[in-house]
Amino acid sequence: GMEVEQSEVLARIQARHLDRNAKEQKRKTTLDAEQKKAGESVEQFSRKLLERKRNVEAKIESASSVGSDELPSFFQEITCEIFAMQRFAAECTFFLPPYEVRQARQIVASLQQSASKHKSELMPRKKFRFRRRHAHNKKPTKPTKPTAGDDAKTSVTQSAESTSLVETTMHTIDSKKDVELKLKEDDIRHKNIKFSSLSNSKVWALFPTNTIRLTDLDKTTIYVGPVSGPVYIERCTGCTFFLPCRQLRVHEAKDCSFYLNVMSKPIIENCKGIRVGRYNVTYPTLKKELDNAGFAKGTNCFDQVCDFNWLRDQQSPNWSIVKPEEQAAPQTFA
């Protein structure tokens, strides 16, 4: 009898162990899928950028076979393409790891350098000026070609000088302490927002935006309207965020509360003391904005946080759902 009992106990332990392994495996698979999804968009970005880089390089190489009359507009085209790459990279900075952002900047800078090097070899500026100085005795010719050349020249140097990727689509707030800011619609509607180094402050951005990046915030509260793209948060401590967004990635945050309406599982990495609850802010145009930004009714993954530092089956110790009695009171803005 004793041996039978023992073998049954062993069988039970083994079954439990297998079950745990299967669950562990399943959890790992879903996590891998989430990571893969995040990774794929990065991979896609790198692929597209390299493709564009090769095209521009090929174009620069072929410049020597272009007739001298055509050169100004040819280089103008190259400049435009490099600008387009720069804009593309700027729009993607939000979901890219820092390494990719740096790489994109280097690629753009080296293309700009290569373009201006080839341009100065093929279109020495002295000759060019000399031709124009004589031109004014004759009938005025159409000035289109020289100016195209000039434009290309100035825009290449300008863009080489400008360190940031693209300013036009960006709204930045940086290094503020003890302030309360209500952002104006014109400044932020459908733009990419970046807040960094704010402490002990409150910011209201209750309009639709494209993407949001929040870095190095301390004891600060942020209220935003629907974000049609990703929200990327890093190195924030003791903050409260009210965010309706499609994707959320949080790195190195500590003791922060998130009130979310989020379409995919929020991803956290190297975080501690994260609390999550439902987005509970209302204002007159919110419902329409949520519809316009494609938020599906009834989908809110606020409580399905994916912790990349916690692959086990039990609840991660790094995040929890806000207790009802600790929840921020619902707020209505006019």
C-alpha positions in Angstrom: 0.0 0.0 0.0 2.8 2.4 1.0 4.5 2.2 -2.4 1.3 2.8 -4.3 0.6 5.9 -2.3 4.1 7.1 -2.8 3.9 6.7 -6.5 0.5 8.5 -6.6 2.0 11.4 -4.7 4.9 11.5 -7.1 2.6 11.3 -10.1 0.6 14.2 -8.7 3.7 16.3 -8.1 4.9 15.6 -11.6 1.5 16.5 -13.1 1.5 19.8 -11.2 5.0 20.4 -12.4 4.1 19.8 -16.0 1.0 22.0 -15.6 3.1 24.8 -14.2 5.6 24.3 -17.1 2.8 24.5 -19.6 1.4 27.7 -18.1 4.9 29.2 -17.9 5.4 28.3 -21.6 2.1 29.8 -22.6 2.9 33.0 -20.7 6.3 33.2 -22.3 4.7 32.7 -25.8 2.3 35.6 -25.3 5.1 37.8 -24.0 7.3 36.8 -26.9 4.5 37.7 -29.2 4.2 41.1 -27.6 7.9 41.7 -27.8 8.0 40.4 -31.4 5.2 42.9 -32.3 7.2 45.7 -30.8 10.4 44.4 -32.4 8.7 44.1 -35.8 7.8 47.8 -36.1 11.5 48.5 -35.3 12.6 46.0 -37.9 10.3 47.5 -40.4 11.6 50.9 -39.7 15.3 49.8 -40.1 14.4 48.0 -43.4 12.6 51.0 -44.9 15.4 53.4 -43.8 18.1 51.2 -45.3 16.1 50.9 -48.6 15.9 54.7 -48.8 19.5 55.1 -47.9 20.6 52.7 -50.8 18.3 54.6 -53.2 19.8 58.0 -52.3 23.4 56.6 -52.4 22.8 55.2 -55.9 21.4 58.5 -56.9 24.4 60.4 -55.6 26.8 58.0 -57.4 25.0 58.5 -60.7 25.3 62.3 -60.4 28.5 62.2 -62.5 26.6 61.1 -65.6 24.0 63.9 -65.3 24.3 66.8 -67.7 25.5 70.1 -66.1 22.2 71.9 -66.9 20.3 69.2 -65.0 22.6 69.1 -62.0 21.0 71.8 -59.8 17.5 70.2 -60.0 19.1 66.7 -59.6 20.7 67.7 -56.4 17.6 69.5 -55.3 15.8 66.1 -55.6 18.4 64.4 -53.6 18.1 67.0 -50.9 14.3 66.5 -50.8 14.7 62.8 -50.4 17.2 63.2 -47.5 14.7 65.5 -45.9 11.9 63.0 -46.3 14.1 60.4 -44.6 14.7 62.8 -41.8 11.0 63.4 -41.4 10.3 59.6 -41.5 12.8 59.0 -38.7 11.4 61.9 -36.7 7.9 60.5 -36.8 9.2 57.1 -35.7 11.5 58.2 -32.8 8.7 57.5 -30.4 8.7 53.7 -30.6 12.4 53.3 -31.5 15.1 52.3 -29.0 17.8 55.0 -28.5 20.3 53.0 -30.6 18.1 53.1 -33.7 17.4 56.8 -33.3 21.2 57.5 -33.2 21.7 55.2 -36.2 19.1 57.0 -38.2 20.7 60.4 -37.4 24.1 59.1 -38.5 22.7 57.8 -41.8 21.0 61.1 -42.6 24.1 63.1 -41.6 26.4 60.9 -43.8 24.1 61.2 -46.8 24.0 64.9 -46.4 27.8 65.0 -46.3 28.2 62.8 -49.3 25.6 64.8 -51.3 27.4 68.1 -50.6 30.8 66.6 -51.4 29.7 65.3 -54.8 27.9 68.5 -55.4 30.9 70.7 -54.8 33.0 68.5 -57.1 30.5 68.5 -59.9 29.3 72.1 -59.5 32.3 74.1 -58.4 30.7 77.3 -57.0 33.2 79.7 -58.7 32.2 78.7 -62.2 28.6 78.9 -61.3 28.8 82.4 -59.9 30.9 83.5 -62.8 28.2 82.4 -65.3 25.6 84.3 -63.4 27.6 87.5 -63.3 27.7 87.6 -67.1 24.1 86.8 -67.5 22.8 90.2 -66.5 24.1 91.9 -69.7 22.0 89.6 -71.9 18.2 89.1 -71.9 17.2 88.0 -68.4 17.0 84.2 -68.6 14.7 82.2 -66.4 16.3 82.2 -63.0 14.9 78.8 -62.1 18.0 76.7 -62.4 20.5 78.7 -60.4 18.0 79.3 -57.6 17.2 75.6 -57.5 20.9 75.0 -57.0 21.1 77.6 -54.3 18.1 76.2 -52.5 19.6 72.8 -52.5 22.8 74.2 -51.2 21.2 76.2 -48.4 18.8 73.4 -47.3 21.6 70.8 -47.2 23.7 73.1 -45.0 20.7 74.0 -42.9 19.7 70.5 -42.3 23.2 69.4 -41.6 23.4 72.1 -39.0 20.1 71.4 -37.4 20.7 68.7 -34.8 17.2 67.7 -34.0 15.4 65.5 -36.5 12.3 67.5 -37.4 10.8 70.4 -35.5 7.6 71.1 -37.4 5.6 68.1 -36.1 7.1 68.3 -32.6 5.9 70.2 -29.6 8.5 70.1 -26.8 8.3 71.3 -23.1 11.5 71.0 -21.2 13.1 71.7 -17.8 10.2 73.2 -15.8 9.6 73.2 -12.1 6.4 74.0 -10.0 4.3 75.0 -13.0 0.8 74.4 -14.2 0.5 74.4 -18.0 -2.7 74.2 -20.1 -1.6 73.6 -23.6 -3.4 75.3 -26.5 -5.1 73.3 -29.2 -3.0 74.9 -32.1 0.2 73.9 -30.4 -0.5 70.3 -30.0 -3.4 69.0 -32.2 -2.1 66.0 -34.1 1.5 66.7 -33.2 4.2 64.7 -31.6 4.6 65.8 -28.0 7.7 65.6 -25.9 7.9 66.6 -22.2 11.1 66.2 -20.4 12.7 67.2 -17.0 9.5 68.5 -15.4 9.2 68.4 -11.6 6.3 69.1 -9.2 4.1 70.3 -12.1 0.8 69.7 -13.8 0.2 69.7 -17.6 -3.1 69.5 -19.4 -3.0 68.5 -23.1 -6.7 67.7 -23.7 -6.6 67.5 -27.5 -5.9 64.7 -29.9 -2.2 64.1 -30.5 -0.1 61.7 -32.6 2.5 60.4 -30.2 3.8 61.4 -26.8 7.2 60.9 -25.2 7.7 61.7 -21.5 11.1 61.5 -20.0 12.7 62.4 -16.6 9.5 63.6 -14.9 9.3 63.8 -11.1 6.1 64.3 -9.0 4.2 65.5 -12.0 0.6 65.0 -13.3 -0.1 64.8 -17.0 -3.6 64.8 -18.5 -3.9 64.1 -22.2 -6.6 63.5 -24.8 -6.6 60.6 -27.3 -3.2 59.7 -28.7 -3.5 58.0 -32.0 0.0 56.5 -31.8 2.3 55.2 -29.1 3.1 56.8 -25.7 6.6 56.2 -24.6 7.6 56.9 -21.0 11.0 56.7 -19.3 12.7 57.5 -16.0 9.7 59.0 -14.2 9.2 59.0 -10.5 6.1 59.6 -8.3 4.0 60.8 -11.3 0.3 60.4 -12.3 -0.7 60.0 -15.9 -4.2 60.1 -17.5 -3.7 58.6 -20.9 -6.0 57.3 -23.7 -3.6 55.7 -26.2 -3.1 52.8 -28.6 0.2 51.6 -27.2 2.1 52.3 -24.0 5.7 51.4 -23.3 7.2 52.4 -19.9 10.9 52.1 -19.0 12.5 52.7 -15.6 9.5 54.3 -13.9 9.0 54.2 -10.1 5.9 54.7 -8.0 3.7 56.0 -10.8 -0.1 55.8 -11.3 -1.5 55.3 -14.8 -5.2 55.9 -15.6 -5.6 54.3 -19.0 -7.8 53.7 -21.9 -5.4 51.6 -23.9 -6.0 49.4 -27.0 -3.1 47.0 -26.5 -1.3 45.5 -23.4 0.8 48.2 -21.7 4.5 47.1 -21.7 6.7 47.9 -18.7 10.4 47.3 -18.3 12.7 47.9 -15.3 9.8 49.4 -13.4 8.7 49.3 -9.7 5.5 50.4 -7.9 3.4 50.9 -11.0 -0.4 51.3 -10.3 -3.0 51.1 -13.1 -6.7 52.1 -13.3 -9.2 53.2 -15.9 -9.0 56.6 -17.6 -11.6 58.7 -15.8 -11.3 62.1 -17.3 -14.1 63.6 -19.4 -14.5 66.8 -21.5 -17.0 67.8 -24.1 -15.2 66.6 -27.3 -13.6 63.5 -25.9 -16.1 60.9 -27.2 -15.9 62.2 -30.8 -12.1 62.3 -30.6 -11.9 58.7 -29.3 -14.1 57.7 -32.3 -11.9 59.6 -34.7 -8.7 58.1 -33.3 -10.2 54.6 -33.8 -10.6 53.5 -30.2 -12.8 50.4 -30.2 -15.6 50.7 -27.7 -15.3 48.3 -24.8 -11.6 47.5 -25.4 -9.4 48.6 -22.5 -6.3 46.6 -21.7 -5.3 48.8 -18.8 -5.2 45.8 -16.4 -3.2 43.4 -18.7 0.2 44.8 -18.1 3.1 42.9 -19.7 6.2 43.1 -17.5 9.3 42.2 -19.6 11.2 41.6 -16.3 8.8 39.0 -15.0 8.3 35.8 -17.0 6.7 33.7 -14.3 3.1 32.7 -14.0 2.3 34.6 -10.8 1.4 38.3 -10.7 4.5 40.5 -11.2 5.4 42.4 -8.0 6.2 45.5 -10.1 2.6 46.5 -10.9 -0.9 46.3 -9.4 -4.4 47.6 -10.0 -5.2 50.8 -8.0 -7.3 50.0 -5.0 -10.8 51.6 -5.3 -10.2 53.7 -2.2 -6.9 55.1 -3.5 -8.3 55.9 -7.0 -8.1 59.4 -8.3 -11.6 61.0 -8.4 -13.2 61.3 -11.8 -12.6 64.7 -13.4 -14.6 66.7 -15.8 -13.0 69.6 -17.7 -15.1 72.3 -19.5 
